[in-house]
Amino acid sequence: MSEIRWSNQTFVFSSPTGRVYSPGLWRLMRNELFKMRRRPLVWGLFALDLLFVIAAWAVLVYYAMKSPDGFQTGHLLGGPDALSRAIGQPMTPGRRGGEFIALALGALTFGGEFSSGAIRLVFSRGVRRARYLLAKYLALAIVCFALVLFGFLLSCLLVNLLMLIHKPAPTLLNMNRQTIIYLLEMMVGTCENYLFCMLLGATISIIARSSTFGIAAGFGYLIGEDIAAQILPVIGRSIHSQTGNQIVTFLFTPNLNAFYANFLPGFLSSTLNRLDGVIACTPAGAGCVPVTTLHALIVVLVWALILWTISTILFIRRDVLQ
């Protein structure tokens, strides 16, 4: 009886030729999406991301109503750019909250399997580690894109509610080619931010083998670099050196935000302040040059290469039993 049971088990894990069956990349990616779809915490993070957009829209409405001419031509929600502002303003603060959510998703996806020991079961089935790692990253990239898309759709839905507050107000009926280009650029910049923050959270959780540590350390890193972006230039000026500015222009978070800001139309990027780390240096009056799109992209790509290399080496070569 025991021999029959044992043969059944080996038949499940092996192919008819006796070789261990390794599922393809597409199937692994679908499995990862299925696992994330079944986790209430993932849906909770999605809801939190939408809550950021709603809160930002409420702030937009408050300031528009506070100013009696807010809907007049030349002001926040008036003129030909009114629809771009009405949709783009909630998406911009929502992007900042979404960076933390993307980081948390990356940490949860990898760190949770190490903490629960599920990763040992997966590798015992003959799944190739490199393929499994790539499938996870692709699944997370799809989730990041979904975060951006849901935030955009919610912002588009909320903009139509402005008609209940003030008439006339911008609606989707005012959509034109220039507005579509602006919004697509915003979505590209937001998605880029999310992907790199996800990679940061995943790498930290792989190093620590803990989702909790990955989330905490990742959050601390994002916040710490934003604080450092304000302190280092001050230190550089106090010692009559440009070192502070030079260091800041190569930090991870300021270049993420600079890339996003350079993708925005001028009337939206001008509303972002230095606390968001958009300008990766001191103001222009202090002799600083804002980071360009190309510089920001190169810097974050270098950071991404470092994070990808570390996570790949540790994930493939390290013993999961340790």
C-alpha positions in Angstrom: 0.0 0.0 0.0 2.8 2.4 0.9 4.6 1.6 -2.4 1.4 2.6 -4.4 1.1 5.9 -2.5 4.8 6.6 -3.1 4.6 5.9 -6.8 1.5 8.2 -7.1 3.4 11.0 -5.4 6.4 10.6 -7.7 4.1 10.5 -10.7 2.6 13.9 -9.7 6.0 15.6 -9.4 7.6 14.0 -12.5 6.9 13.8 -16.2 6.3 10.5 -18.0 10.0 10.5 -19.1 11.1 10.6 -15.5 12.3 14.2 -15.6 11.2 16.8 -13.2 8.4 19.0 -14.7 9.1 22.7 -14.6 6.2 25.0 -15.4 6.7 27.7 -18.0 7.1 31.4 -17.4 3.5 32.3 -18.4 2.0 29.7 -16.0 4.2 30.8 -13.2 3.2 34.5 -13.8 -0.5 33.5 -13.8 0.0 31.6 -10.5 1.6 34.7 -8.9 -1.3 36.9 -10.1 -3.8 34.3 -8.7 -2.0 34.3 -5.3 -2.1 38.1 -5.1 -5.7 38.2 -6.2 -6.6 35.8 -3.3 -4.9 37.9 -0.6 -7.1 40.4 1.1 -4.1 42.5 2.1 -3.3 43.2 -1.6 -6.9 44.4 -2.2 -6.5 46.5 1.0 -3.4 48.2 -0.5 -5.3 48.8 -3.7 -8.1 50.5 -1.7 -5.6 52.6 0.1 -4.1 53.8 -3.1 -7.5 54.9 -4.3 -8.1 56.5 -1.0 -5.0 58.7 -1.6 -6.5 59.8 -4.9 -9.9 60.6 -3.3 -8.1 62.6 -0.5 -6.1 64.6 -3.0 -9.2 65.3 -5.0 -11.0 66.6 -1.9 -8.1 68.9 -1.2 -8.3 70.1 -4.8 -12.0 70.9 -4.4 -11.4 72.6 -1.1 -8.8 75.0 -2.6 -10.9 75.6 -5.7 -14.0 76.5 -3.6 -11.9 78.6 -1.2 -10.9 80.9 -4.1 -14.0 82.5 -5.7 -12.3 82.7 -9.1 -10.8 79.1 -9.0 -13.0 78.0 -12.0 -12.3 81.2 -14.0 -10.0 81.3 -17.0 -6.3 81.6 -16.0 -6.9 79.9 -12.6 -6.6 76.3 -11.3 -9.7 74.8 -12.9 -10.4 77.4 -15.6 -9.3 77.7 -19.2 -8.1 75.1 -21.8 -5.9 73.2 -19.3 -8.7 72.8 -16.7 -9.3 69.2 -17.4 -5.6 68.3 -17.3 -5.3 70.0 -13.9 -8.5 68.4 -12.5 -7.3 64.9 -13.4 -3.6 65.4 -12.9 -3.7 67.1 -9.5 -5.2 64.1 -7.6 -2.9 61.7 -9.4 0.2 63.6 -8.4 -0.2 63.2 -4.6 -1.7 59.8 -5.2 1.5 58.8 -6.9 3.5 59.6 -3.8 1.3 57.3 -1.7 1.4 54.7 -4.4 5.2 54.5 -4.2 4.9 53.2 -0.7 2.2 50.7 -1.7 4.2 49.4 -4.6 7.2 48.9 -2.2 5.0 47.1 0.2 3.7 44.8 -2.5 7.2 43.9 -3.6 8.2 43.1 0.0 5.1 41.1 0.7 5.4 39.0 -2.5 8.9 37.8 -1.8 9.3 38.1 2.0 6.1 36.3 2.7 7.2 33.1 1.0 10.5 33.1 2.9 8.7 33.7 6.2 6.1 31.0 5.6 8.6 28.5 4.1 6.5 28.2 0.9 9.5 28.9 -1.2 11.0 25.6 -0.2 8.0 23.7 -1.5 8.1 25.6 -4.8 11.7 24.8 -5.4 11.2 21.1 -4.4 8.8 20.8 -7.4 11.6 21.5 -9.8 10.8 25.1 -10.6 13.8 27.0 -11.9 14.7 29.9 -9.7 15.6 32.4 -12.4 12.3 31.7 -14.1 10.4 31.9 -10.9 12.0 35.2 -10.0 11.2 36.7 -13.4 7.6 35.5 -13.2 7.2 37.3 -9.9 8.6 40.5 -11.2 6.4 40.4 -14.3 3.3 39.8 -12.1 4.3 42.7 -9.9 4.8 44.9 -12.9 1.2 44.1 -14.0 0.0 45.0 -10.6 1.9 48.3 -10.6 0.3 49.1 -14.0 -3.1 48.3 -12.5 -2.5 50.7 -9.6 -1.7 53.5 -12.1 -4.7 52.6 -14.3 -7.2 52.4 -11.4 -6.0 55.7 -10.0 -6.3 57.4 -13.4 -9.9 56.0 -13.9 -10.9 57.1 -10.4 -9.5 60.6 -11.0 -11.4 60.7 -14.3 -14.6 59.7 -12.5 -14.2 62.3 -9.8 -13.6 65.1 -12.2 -17.2 64.8 -13.4 -18.5 65.5 -9.9 -17.1 69.0 -10.1 -20.3 69.9 -12.0 -22.2 69.4 -8.8 -20.0 72.1 -7.1 -19.7 74.7 -9.9 -21.1 75.3 -13.3 -19.4 75.4 -15.7 -16.6 73.0 -14.6 -14.3 70.7 -16.6 -15.6 67.3 -17.5 -14.5 64.4 -19.7 -16.4 66.1 -22.5 -13.6 68.6 -22.6 -11.0 65.9 -23.5 -8.8 66.7 -26.4 -5.6 65.5 -27.9 -3.3 67.7 -25.8 -5.0 66.6 -22.6 -4.6 62.9 -23.6 -0.9 63.4 -24.2 -0.4 65.1 -20.8 -2.2 62.3 -19.0 -0.4 59.5 -20.8 2.9 61.2 -19.8 1.8 61.3 -16.2 0.9 57.6 -16.3 4.3 56.7 -17.8 6.1 58.7 -15.0 3.9 57.2 -12.3 4.4 53.6 -13.5 8.1 54.1 -13.7 8.1 55.3 -10.1 6.1 52.3 -9.0 8.2 49.7 -10.7 11.4 50.9 -9.1 9.9 51.2 -5.7 8.5 47.7 -6.1 12.0 46.5 -7.0 13.5 48.2 -3.9 11.0 46.5 -1.6 11.5 43.1 -3.2 15.3 43.4 -3.0 15.3 44.3 0.7 12.8 41.5 1.6 15.0 39.0 -0.3 18.1 40.2 1.6 16.3 40.0 5.0 13.9 37.1 4.1 11.2 39.0 5.8 8.3 41.0 4.4 8.0 43.0 7.7 11.6 44.1 7.6 11.4 44.8 3.9 8.4 47.1 4.3 9.8 48.9 7.4 13.3 49.3 5.9 11.9 50.4 2.5 9.7 53.0 4.0 12.5 54.3 6.1 14.8 54.5 3.1 12.3 56.5 1.0 11.6 58.9 3.8 15.2 59.2 4.8 16.4 60.1 1.3 13.7 62.8 1.0 15.0 64.2 4.3 18.6 63.9 3.2 17.8 65.7 -0.1 17.0 68.8 2.1 19.8 68.5 4.6 22.8 67.7 2.3 22.7 70.9 0.3 22.5 73.0 3.5 25.6 71.2 4.8 27.3 71.8 1.5 26.6 75.5 1.6 27.7 75.8 5.3 31.1 74.3 4.4 31.3 76.2 1.2 31.3 73.1 -0.9 29.1 71.7 -3.7 29.4 68.2 -2.3 25.8 68.2 -0.9 24.3 69.1 -4.3 26.5 66.5 -6.1 25.5 63.7 -3.7 21.7 64.5 -3.9 21.7 64.4 -7.7 22.6 60.7 -7.5 20.2 59.6 -4.8 17.4 57.1 -5.6 14.3 58.9 -4.5 15.0 62.4 -5.7 15.7 61.1 -9.2 12.5 59.1 -9.2 10.6 62.2 -8.4 12.6 64.3 -10.8 11.9 61.9 -13.6 8.2 62.2 -12.8 8.3 66.0 -12.5 10.0 66.3 -15.9 7.2 64.3 -17.5 4.6 66.7 -16.2 3.4 69.8 -18.0 4.7 73.0 -16.5 1.5 74.1 -14.8 1.5 70.8 -12.8 5.2 70.4 -12.1 5.3 74.0 -10.7 2.8 73.0 -8.0 5.2 70.3 -6.6 7.4 71.4 -3.7 10.9 70.5 -2.6 9.6 68.3 0.2 8.5 65.8 -2.5 12.1 65.6 -3.6 11.2 66.8 -7.1 14.2 69.1 -7.5 17.2 67.0 -6.6 19.2 70.0 -5.5 18.8 73.4 -3.9 16.8 76.1 -5.6 18.2 77.8 -8.7 19.1 80.9 -6.8 21.8 79.0 -5.0 23.5 78.0 -8.2 21.9 74.7 -8.8 20.6 73.1 -12.0 17.5 70.9 -11.8 17.9 67.3 -12.7 17.0 66.6 -16.4 14.9 63.7 -17.5 17.8 61.9 -19.1 20.0 62.2 -15.9 17.1 61.1 -13.7 16.4 58.0 -15.9 20.1 57.0 -16.1 20.5 57.3 -12.3 17.4 55.2 -11.5 18.4 52.6 -14.1 21.8 52.2 -12.5 20.0 51.8 -9.1 17.7 49.3 -10.7 20.6 47.3 -12.1 22.2 47.2 -8.7 19.0 46.1 -7.0 18.3 43.5 -9.7 21.8 42.0 -9.5 21.6 41.7 -5.7 18.2 40.2 -5.7 19.0 37.7 -8.5 22.3 36.5 -7.0 20.7 36.0 -3.5 17.6 34.4 -4.8 19.3 32.0 -7.2 22.5 31.0 -5.3 21.5 31.3 -1.6 20.3 28.2 0.2 16.7 28.7 1.1 17.0 26.2 4.0 19.3 28.6 5.9 
